[in-house]
Amino acid sequence: MADKAVLEGGPDDLHERIVPIDPPGDELKILHRGGYEHFKATQRHEDSPQGRLPVYEWWERTEIAE
């Protein structure tokens, strides 16, 4: 089973806030609206319906070149 994380911040229309992270690391990028939303691991954890999960905080967006 892949680890999961809670995403904090970023675009309001990013509906999935609990996402798989495989393998776990310091950064996570999520494909969204023609680009990537980048999240960085924090020292915090949050209780969720899927257990206690690490919190990743949004820090930037990059566009995919066409």
C-alpha positions, 0 to 999 in steps of 0.5 A: 500500500502506498503512503498518503499525504494531506495537501494544504494550500494551492488552488481552490479547485484542487479537490483531492486533498488526500493523495498517494505518495510513492515513494515518500519524499520531501516534494510532491507534484500534482498534475492540475490544469495543464501544469503541476502544483508543487508541495513540500513536506512539513513537520506537521501531521493531520488526523484524517479518515485514513489515519494520521498523515503527513502534511504537504504545503503548496509552494509553487506552480509550474506550467507544462510546455506545449 
